[in-house]
Amino acid sequence: EGSSLPADSGHEGKGEIHLVHLYPREMSIYGDLGNTRCLAARIRRHGYVPVVHQHHPGQPFPEQAHLVVGGGGQDSGQSTVEDDLERIADRLRGLAADGAAMLMICGMYQLFGKAFVTVEGKTLPGLGIFDVTTRGNEQRMIGPVVLSTDHGDVVGYENHSGSTLLGAGQAPFGTVRHGQGNNGSDGTEGAVTAHVIGSYLHGPVLPANPRLADRLIGWAAEQATGRDFEPAQLDDEVARQAQTRQVRRLLG
Ligand code: GLN
């Protein structure tokens, strides 16, 4: 069921951007729903019309999708969505190959990789959009994170037992300056393939990092309209100050 956000104004702005939130019931912990709300609000402030679809297991996948987001969940939530994810796998892989923008956090990041082996030894096969493999551990990686990325400093919060290894050619999303990241040892965090970003960062991550939010929106706007992104000037002073405070507090 798609819920179109501002259907009242009667004009189309700079164009519609269709945003699909994957499994908001099963995979949306630690405030990840805030990413969807942030994207919808910023899309509107940039002068486009956000159309938000919630994709639940068993439902038809929305016909239009320019931006796809997924959040974190417990291992049990990941098992619940596994069959549906396999059903829509070709569509998601096709969208990714065509350049759609995607942000997959934590549990969904793991399922966009090749496989997630739980701490009990159960293997959940993934979509293989990222060349990464994840293994559950007894010890969790928990705490605040600061990354350097192509989109500037990114701040957030991690809480995962999965330890992720990147394949030889796989680009990470960022470099860890504080925190554990993919595995606590190689200094990488997340993964990026074309316009698909995977990351362990909750927070939710986008309201705290508006530059990253706008990069995703920009990619999606180009997909949706066939034209360059036409951003509006937004006031992000509050987020900028909060981000600077977190970086200073953690890095001195
Ligand atoms: N169950 C996964 C792990 O602990 C994902 C956790 C999460 O999404 N926060 O690694």
Residues whose N, C-alpha, C, O or C-beta is under 5 A from the ligand:
A	BS01	LIG	G72 G73 Q74 D75 C106 G107 N159 H160 S161 G162
